[in-house]
Amino acid sequence: MLSLLEDDATTTFVSLIGASVLKYGFTSWLALNRPKVYEKVGRVSSLQLYPVKSCRGLDVKTAECTLTGLRQYGVTDRHWILSSRENTWINANKEPKLLLVTVKLHDDKVEMTAPGMEPLMVPITPKLDQAMVRHIGTGPLAIDTLDCGDEAAAWFAKHTGRQGVRLNYSHPELAKRESISFKYPWEHYALPGDQMAFSNYCSYMMMTNESIVALNAELDRPAAINNFRPSIMMEGSPAFEEDKWEAVKIGSVSFRMIDMCSRCNQINVVEKEGRHSKDKEPFATLRRIRSFPKYGIKPCIGIYLALDVAGTISVGDDIYAIRK
């Protein structure tokens, strides 16, 4: 009789364990297979268009989202760039004086001005001349470009004090770079067709105002939005909440988060002065509070986005996100 009771107790215990395992498994399955939905996370607070890489940008109220970046009045984000005599890219980290160059858009011209310089005018859509096509950059930065001519080259040589520099344009008929070409030791979510001209790694970068506020709380001298050069700024989410998103939607436009935005010393360039900060800020503080092992010495703020569905967005638009 005792043996039968022990057998019944054992059976009951095993059944309870089995039921618990089954319940846990079912709960886990539900969590993994629960449909992911967009949640409202804030709104667009500003849009920045940077026609010439590392020069000053334009605050715009509305912009078209294209595969290769924000576009307004026929001008697409980061489609002009300065190159060296050796055909390497020149950005503000290498030449801080580029941040003293102001860019304005006219009907069919892009105007560039700088302290002590006469304005430089280049056509918004120059004719593609194969004799003026130059291959610049190395590795994933390599790209065919249209040389903007001797007048533009002389203007930038005088402004920067660098000889042999050339201004280059990514003509619509020339091939673009792809995010998937960047090979990192960590996982990222770029797909074939995620294209850009001269953006660093991806055609869009988003940040939250709250993230900058959190960083500035740690700094003696506050950093500005232009230290980080985002294309889309938003407000309404907790600081650094954007790290947790895998997709973003603004109106009918949708983006896919491909990576966090790791930073270099370029964020230390003081735009109004065209020089690196002496105290190496805000990079030093950002590295202290926003470092992640897989990114090595580069701290992170903001996220890279690739475009999935094109359309137009405006300041004030609601932003929705799918969490990871």
N, C-alpha and C positions, 0 to 999 in steps of 0.2 A: 504493500500500500504506500509506504514512504517513497519507494522508487517511482511509483506512478505520479505522486505529487511532485517529486523533483523533476520528472520529465515534463509535467505540465508547466511548472515554473520556468524551466529552461526554454520551453517553446514560447511561452508568453514573453519572456525577456528578449529572445531572438526576434520575435515578431515586432516588439516595440522598437528595437534597434533598426530593424529593416524599414519600419514605417518612418522613423526619423531620417534615415539615409535617403529614402525615397522623397520625403518632404523637402529635404535640403536640396536634393538634386533637382526637383521640380522648380523650387524657388530660384535656384541658380540658372536653370534653363530659361525661366521667365525673365530674369534680369538680363541675360545675354540676348534674348530674342525679343525683348520689348521694343516696339517701334520707337525710333528716335524722332523727336518732334522739335520744331523750332520754338524757342522761347524768346520773348522780347527782352533784350539786354541793354537797350539804350537808344541813342539817336546820333546821327551825324552832326558833329559840332563844327567841322571845317574840312575843306578839301584843298589839297596843295598840288599844283601842277609845276613840275620842274623841267622845262623844255631842254635846258642845257645842263648836263650832269655836273653837279658840284657848284653851279652858279645859283643865285637867289631864285626862289620860286615865286609862284603867283597864287594868291588866295582866290579861289573861284567858288561861286555859289552853286553852280550846276556843271556837271561834266558827263560825257559819254564814257562808259566803261567798255574798252576794247580789249582784245586779246593781249595787246602789248602795253596796256596802261591807260590812265585817264587821258581823255582827249577833249579839247575845246578849240573852236575856231580853226580847225584843220591842223592843230598842233598836238602831238602826242607826247606824253611824259618821257623824259630822258631819251630823246632821239638825236641830240647833238652831244659831242664829247670832244675834249682836247686830247691830242696824242703827242708823244715825244718824238724826237729825231729817230729813236730806235723803234718807233711804231708801238710803244706800250701806252696803255691808258694813263691819263693824268687826272687824278681826282683831288679833292680838297685836302686829303690827308698828305698828299705829295706836294700840293701847291695851294696853301691856304688862301692866297690872294684871289682865287676863283670865287670865293664867297663875297667878294666886293663887287662882283659883276651883277648888275640888275638887268632883268629881262622883261621886255614889254612886247605885246603882240599888236600888230597893225593888220590892215586888210590882207595884204599879201607878203608882209615882211615880219621878221623877228628882229627887234632892236635890242642891242646890248650896250650898256653904258657902264663906266667905272670912273672913280675919282681921277681927275686930270686927263681924261681921255675923251676924244670926239666919239660920238655914237657910231657903232658898227651896225649896218643893216645887211641881213642875209634873207634870201627868199624863203618863204614858208615851204614851198614845194618846188625845189629846183629841178631842172631837167636832168635826167640820168644820162651822164656822159661816161661811157665805159673807159675812156682814157683817164678819167679822174677817179676811178674806183681803186681804193687802197685797202689792203688787208691789215688790220691792226689787232693787237692783243695776242695772247698765247693761251693754250689750253681751252677751258670753257669760256674764256673771255674773247677768244678769237672771232672776228666777224668782218665781212666785207662792208666798206663804208664809201660814201661819196665825199671826196675832198671838197671843202667849201672855197678853195682858192687862195691866192697869195695875199689879197687884201685882209681877209679874216686871219690868216696865219700871222701876218705882220702886226695886226692889232693885238692879238694875244701874246705875241713875243714881247711887244713893248710893255704890256700890262704886267706880265709875269716876270720879265727879265730873263726868260728862257729862250734860247735860240733853237730853231728847227722845229718848233711846235706847229701842229696843224689842227684846224677845226674840221671835224668830220660829222657827217649826217647819215643816219640810217634811212636810206630811201625806201619807200614802200615796195619797190620792185626787187630789193635786195633781201636775201635770206636773213632770218633772225636767229638769235641764240635760244637754247632750250634749257629750262631749269633742270631737267633730268640729266643733263650733261655734267652737272656738278656731283662729283663723287666724294662723299663724306664718310667718315667711319661710323656715323650714326644713321639711323633710319629717317628718311623723309618721305613725303607723299606726293612728290612731283610725278606727273604723267607725261607721256609723249604729247606734244602739242602745247604745253605750257611755255609760251614764248615771251621774249622781251627783246628790247634793243640794248640799251646800256644800263638798265637797272642792275643792281648788284647780283641778284640771285633769283628774283621773281618780280613780276610786273606790278604787284601791289604790296604795300606794307601798311598795316593798321595798328594804331595805338589808342589807348584810352587816356583822357585827360587825368583821370584818377591815378594812373600809373606815374605820370610826370609829377603830380602833386606829392605822391608818396616818396618819390626819389628826391624831390626838392626839400622835403622835410628833413633829409639827412645832409643837405648841402648848406654851406655858408653863402654861396652865390647861386641863385636858382638857375637851372637850365631852362632853355626855351624849346618850343616845338621844333624850331629849325635846327637845333643840335642833332635831331634824330631824323628829319626829313621824311615823315610819313606821307603817304598819298591820301589816306583817310584817317581823320581823327574823330573819336566818338566820346560821348560822355553818358554816364548813367549806370556803369558797372563798377564793382569794387576794384581796387588797384590790382593789376596783373591777372584779372579774371580771364582775359583773352587767352592765356596759356591753355585753358581747359576746353577751347572750342575746336571742333573739327570742320564746321561749315558755317558760313555767314550769308545772310540774305538781306538785301536792302531793296525794297520794292520788288520788282521782277528780276533784279540782278542777283545772281548767286555766285559765291566764291567757295573754294576749298582751301582749308588751312594746310600748307605743305610743310611748315617748319616754324619754330620760334626764330626771332631775329637776333642773331648773335652780333655783337658790336666790336668795332675796332676803335683806335685812337682818334678817328675822324670826328667823333662826337665832342672832342675837346676843342675844336676850332671855334674861336670867338668870331661870329659872323660880322659884327660891326667893325672889327679890327683886322680881320683877315690874317689871323695868327693862331697858333696853338696856345692854349691856356698854360700859364707857368706852373700851376698847381696840379696839372694833369687831371682836372675835373671837367665833367662829371664821371669820366671813365673809372677812376679809382674807387669812388663810392659805389657806383653801379656794380663793379666787380665784387665789392665786399658784400652787397646785399642781394645780388642776383646772379650768382655763379652756379653752374650746373656741371657735374663731372664730365658728361659726354661732350660738352662744348669747350673743354680745356680752359684756357685763360680768358676766353671771350665771354663777357656777361651778356645777358639777354634782356631785351625790353621790346615789346611789340611782336607781331606775328606776320609772317609772309602768307599772302593769299594768291591763289591762281584763279582765274576767271573760268567759270563753267557756263554761265548764261549771261550774255551781254545785255546792255540797256543803259538807261540814264539814271543818275542819282543826284540828289541835291542836299544841301545843308538843311538840317531839320528832319530829314527822313528817319523813320524808325528803323532800328537794326534788330534783326533776329539771329539767333545762333543755335546750333545743335551742339550739345556738350559731348565730350569724348566718353 
